[in-house]
Amino acid sequence: MTERSKLIWVYLLSALFIAINTILVVNHFYWGAILPVILLILILYFVSLDKIILLITFLTPLAINIRDIDLGFAISLPTEPLLFGVLVFFIIKILYEGKYDIKILKHPLTIIVILNLIWILFTCITSEIPLVSFKFLIARLWFIIPFYFFAILLFKKYNNIKLFIWLYAIPFLIVIFYTLYHHSLRGFDEESGHWVMTPFYNDHTAYGAVLTLFIPCLLGFTFNKQYSISTRFISFIFFIIFTIALILSYSRAAWISLTIATVVFIIVILKIKFRWVLLSVALIISLFFVLQQQIFDKLEQNKQGSSANFVEHVQSISNITSDASNLERINRWQSAIRMFNERPFWGWGPGTYQFLYAPYQRSKEKTIISTNAGDLGNAHSEYLGPLAESGIMGMLSVILIVVFAIYTGLKVYRKAVHREIKIISLSIVIGLISYFVHGFLNNFLDSDKPSVPVWGFIAIIVALDLYHNNKNETKIKIN
């Protein structure tokens, strides 16, 4: 095709689009204007799938969750349709080319992730509600395939690691400003702090969990002397804003998780031997069992509820007598354990907890926010949820992913030759630890907001371990 004929086709297609879109606008149908964007995205699926992954990363904080309880339908737009597209195209690409980096498949973390997915498949077959469970499996796949298996390949290029972090952090900053603005209109009170981040985040707990993931990374960028002054200054500004947002989120679970992650950070920096840490943990657990009656008596004396006062809100963390939020978590956990006791091996099926836990509640454990409708969240635990839904093997596989992700990250940090790798690996690990601790109190890995950065961070750890922690690699691009 000659240049002249190409130009003619461009003019013809442009004129055709303008004509069609004019007709649509006249008839009050405005969606035709986004057709070029859709076509561009479709082209990228074929020619540059990595750009789609980066686009999804940028869009995730800004995505809107559409939910219809009556139909049992929920979708995050525009990210989940894009994720499903990546899932399909990546599988087709692998089947067509017949190859994938064998180093990734042999990595211990990959093996555990695959085993976890296989077990989820088995428990979908034995599920009490197979349709719900298979929907859960497909959703899990469209998070793991793009942001673990494909992302590791993306992170072979080191600069893509930093790009990934910033592509999530920058639009998340927009969400923070939106949240703080609407929160300020209500005097930054505690009650409105639970929902002012909607429609971008369902509530303050998921919002706080993601904040704790990125705060260590922003702090790492701030103190990395290999970066330019301007980069470090921008990172510091982001760090301050994210920290303020965390405080004003009133998410006690997020505060606890980041505090524990900070303690781990201090242990690592001070190079405290693991045996001393293990001994300390064992001592604390032993003291808890010896003094548990006195501890529970003391906790029952705490009547402090949630409050706009920071000190009082912190005190309410240990209120297991009258704080509805704390009591409801205990109610959900107890229900999950009872469900596990009835089906300890196969569980009730992935994603089914919220539809089946109601009969396992006890009237004395119910709170003013308890429900039988299955419309107010899951088991409030990344560990007890799989225990009830996929049995003991389901929970163990999740724990193994957590343990090996942290172990691999710390191994990369200890063996790193480059200061750059040390800082980024430790920042990522501390961020993941904060989320995994948060996972004892809430579960969000069935939604895109936390799943994209969590699986992305795990992929970064594996990529650093396989491709960027080599003593022979003498150069790492910083800018």
N, C-alpha and C positions, 0 to 999 in steps of 0.2 A: 504494500500500500504506500503510495507516494505521500509526501508531506501535504500536498494540496488536498488529496482525498481525505486524509486524516482530519484536516482542518474543517472540511465540509461536514464530515460526520459529527464533529464536536458541535458545530453550529446547529445542525439538524436535531441532535439529541437535546441540546440546550433549549432550542425553540419548542421542542415537543414537551419537555418538562415544564417550561413556563406556561404553555397553553393548558396542559392538564392541571397544573397547580392553580391557575387562575380560575378554571371551572370549579375546582374543589372549594376554593375560598369563597367564590360567589354563592356556593351552596352550603356555606358555613361548615365546611369540613377542612380543618386546619392542619391535620396530621401529615398531609402530603408534603409539607415543607421540610420534614425531617428525612424524606426519602434519600437525599444525597448522603446524609450521615449513615443511614442504614446500609447503603451500597458500599460506602467506604469501609465500614466495619466488616461486611461480608468479604470484601477483597482482602482485608488484613488477615482474616481467618485462613485464607489460602496462601498468602505470601509472607506473613510475618506474625505468627501466633504469639511471639513474645511481646509485641506491642499491645495485643489484646489483654495479656496478663497485667501489664503495667497500667493500661486504661482501667481495668477492673479494680486494681489497687487504689487508683485515684478516686474512683466513683463510690467505693464501698462506704466511706464515712458519710457520704451525702445521700445514700440510697434510702428509699422510703419503703417501709414494710406494709404490705396490703394483706389484711387478714379478714377472713370470714369464718367465724366460729361455727355457724350453722352448717356450712358446707365442708368444714374441716380443711379449709384452703388457706394457705399463707404463702406469700412470695415477696421477696425483696427486689424492688425495681430500681435501676435496670440491671443490677449485678447478677442475680441468679439465672436469668435467661442467658446472659453472656457466659456465665460459668458452665452452664449446661452445654453451650456451644463449644467451649474449649474441651470439655470432657469428650464429646463426640469426635471432634476433629483430631484430638491428640490420640485417641484410641485408633481411629482410622489411619493416622500417620504411622503409628507404631506397627500396625498390622501390614500396611503397605510396604514400609521399608524393612520390616522384619528385624529391627535392631533397636537396642537401648543400651546405654552405658552399663556394662556388667558390674563396674565398681559400685555403682549406686545400688544395684540389686543385691550385692553381697554385703552391703553395710548393715551392721546389727540393727540400727534403727529402722531401716527399710524392711528388714525381715520381720520385725515386730509389728510394724504398721500393716504389712500384708497379712500376717497371722490374725491381727485384730479385725481386718476387713473380712477374712474368711470366716472367722467365728461369728461376726455379725450376719453374714450370709446364712450360715447354718441356723442361727436363732431366728432369722426371718422365716425360714421354712417351718420351724416348730412354733411360730408365734401364735398368740391368742387372736391377734388381728393382723393377718399377713399383709393386707393392703397398706396399713399404716407403717409396718416394719420395712417393706420394700421401698416405700417412699422415703423412709429414713435412710436406708442404704444408698439410694440414688443421690440424695442430698449430701450424704457424707462423701460419696465419690466425687461430686462436683466441687467439693472443697479440697480434698486430698490430691486428686489427680493434677489439677492446675497448680496448686500452691505447695505441693510437696514434690511430686514426681517430675513435673515440668519445671517448677521453680528452681530446683537444684541445677538443672541444665542452664537456666537463665543466670544463675549466680556463679557459673564458671567464670564469667566476666566480673571481676571484683567490684567495679564501680556500680554494677546493677544492684548490689547489696545496699549501698548507701542511697541509691535512687529509689529503691523499694521503700525504705524507711521514710524518706522525705515525701514520696508520692502519697503515703497514707497520712503523714503528720500535717502536711499543708492544708488539705481539705478538712482535716479534723479540726484545725485551727478555726476554720469558718464555723463549724458546728459549735465550738467552744464560745466564740463571740456571740453567736445566735443565742446560746444557752444563758450566758452571763447577762446579755441584754434583757431577755425576758425575765430572768431571775431578779434583776435589779428593779424592774417595774413592780415587783412584789416584795421589795425590801430584803431580798436574799433570805427569806424565811425558810425554815427546814422543810415544811410540808410541800411547798411548791418546788423545792429542790429535787423532789422525787420524779417530777414529770416535765420540767421546762425544756428538757432536751428532745422531747418529741416534736416532730415526727421522725427525727433522724435516729434516735435511740429510744427503745421502749420505756426504759426507766433509768434511774441513776446508778443501779448496780452494774449493768453492762457498760454504761458510760464510764464509770469509775474503773472497771476492770481493764478497759482498753487504755485509759490514761496511765495506769501503772505499768503497762507493757512498754510504753514509749518514753516515760520519764528517765529511766536509766540510760537509754540510747542517747537522748538529748544531752544528758549530763556527760556522757562519754565523749560526744562530739565537742562539748564545751571545753573539756580539759585535754583534748588531743592537740598537743603543741605542733604537730605536723600539719595541721590545717591553718589556713590563713586567718588573720585577725577578724576579718569580716565574717567568715564562716563560723568561727567560734562565738562571735558576738550574737549573730542571728540564732545560733543554737542555744545560747544562754537566755535570750529573750523568749524563745519557745519553751525552754525549761521552766522559766518563771511563770509563764501563762498556764502551762499544763499543771504545774503544782497548785496554783491558785484555783484552777478549775477542779482539781481533785479535792481540795479542802472544801470548796463550796458545793461539791456533789453530795455531801453528807452520807457518802457510802462507807459505812463502818467496815464492811468486808474488804473494801479496797484499801482503807487505811491500815488494817491489820496485815494484809498481804504485803504491802510495800514496806511496812516496818520489819516484818520477818525477812523479806528479801534483803533489806539493808543490813540486818544482822549477819546474813550469809555473806554479803559483800565484805563486811569488816573481817569476818573469819578468813575469807580467801586472801584479802590484802595483807593481813597480819600473819598469814601462813601458819595458822594454828593447825596442829596435826589432827587428822581425821579421828584418830582413836580417842583424843580428848573431847572432841565434839560428840562422838558416839557415847562416851562415858557420861558426859553431861546430860545428854538426852535420856539415857537409861536412868540416871539418878533422878531427873525431874519426873519421869514416868513412875518410878518406884515411890517417890514421895507423894505423888498424886494418889496412888492406890492406898498408901498407908494413911494419908490424911484426907481421903475423899469425903468422909462424913462431915468433917469440919469445913472443908472447902465448899460443899454443897449448902451447908448451913449458912455460911457467909454469903454465898451467892443469892440465896433466897431472901436475905435481908435487903438486897439491892432492889429498890422500887423505882429507880430512875428510868424514866421513859425517854424516847427520842426527843431531842431538843434543839433549838436554834443556837443555844449556847454550846460552844465547842467542847468545853470541859464536861458539861453534863451529857452531851452526846457521846463522848468517849466513855463515860461512866456507864451509859446504858448498854454498852457492848456485853457486859457480864450479867445483865438483868434477865434471868430465866424464870422470873415469877410473874411479871405483868407486861413485859414488852411483847406486843403482838407479833412483830416481825421475827424476833428470836424464837418465840414459842411455836410459830408456824413452821419455821425451819425444823425444829425438833419433831413436830408432828409429821412432816414429810419424810424425815429420816426414819422415824419409827415405822411408818407405813412401808417404806422401801425395804426395811429389814424383815418385816412380816411377810412381804411378798417374796423375798428371797428364801425365807424359811420354808415356804410352801413349794417353790420351784427353784431349788438351789443350783441345779446344773444348767438347764437350758434357759431359765428365766421366762418372762412373759412375752418377750418379743421387743426388739428395738423400737423406741418411740412410743411404746404403749403405756408407759407409767401413768401419764396424766389422765388417760381414759379408764384406768383400772384400779387406781389406788384408793378411791373413795371408800369401798367396803372395809379397807384395812385401817381406817382411822378409828380411834377410840374417842368416845364422847368427852372423856376427861382431858384429852389432849387437844381437842379442837379449840380454835380461837375465833375471835370476831371476824377474821378474814379467811377462815376455812371455807372450802366449797366442795361440793360433790360434782360440779359441772365439768371439771377438767379444762377450765379456761383461764386458770391463774398460774401457769407455769408448771415446771417439772419437779424433779426430786430435790432441787436446790443443792446438788452435789454432782461433780463430774465423776465421782467414784461410786457412790451409792446408787445413782441412776443406772449405770451399766450393771451393777450387781443385781438389781431387781429385774432389769430388762433382758440381760444376757447371761445371768448366772455368775458363778465364781470366776469362770474363765474370762468372761467379759471384763470384769473389774481388774483382774490380774493383768490382762493385756494392756489396759489403760495405764495401770501403775508402771508397767515395764516401759511403755513409751515415755512416761514422765522421768523415770529413773535414768534411762539411757540417754535421753535428750540432755539432762543436766550433767550426767557423767561425761558425755562426749564434748559438751561445751567447755567444761572445766579442764578436760584433757587437752583440748585445743589451746586453751589459755595457758596452761602450764608449759606446753611444748612449743609455743609460738616463738619464732625467731624475731619477727617484726613487732615493734611496739604497736603498730596499727592493728595487727591481728589480735594482739592481747586485749586492746581496748574494746574493739568491736565484739569479740567473742564473749568477754566478761559482761559487757552491756546487754547483749542478747540473752545470756544465761540468767542474769539478774531479773530482766524483764519477764522471762518465762517462769522463773521461780515465783515471782509475784502473782502471775496468773494461776499457776498450779496450786499455790496456797489458797488463792481466791476460790479455786475449784472445790475446796472442802465445803464452802458456804453457798456457792451458786454454780449453775451450769449453763454455758452459753455456746458450746461448740456445735450446736445444731443451727446456729444463725451465722450470717455472713460477717457481721461487724467484728467479733473477736476471732472467728475461724480463719479469716484471711491473714491477719498478722500472726496468729499463733502457729499455724502450719507454715507460714512463710518464714517465721523465725526458726522453726525446727529445720526447715530446708536450708537456711543460712548456716546453721551449725554443721549440717552434713557437708555442705559445699566447702566450708572452711576446712573441715577435716580431710576431705578428699583432694581438693584442688589448690588451696591457698596456704597450707601450713607445711610446705615443703622447704627443707633447708636449702635446696638448690634454687628456689625462687628468690632471686636477689632484688627484684623490683616489684613494687606494688604502687599503682597509681593512686595518688591521694586526691587530686582535684577532679 
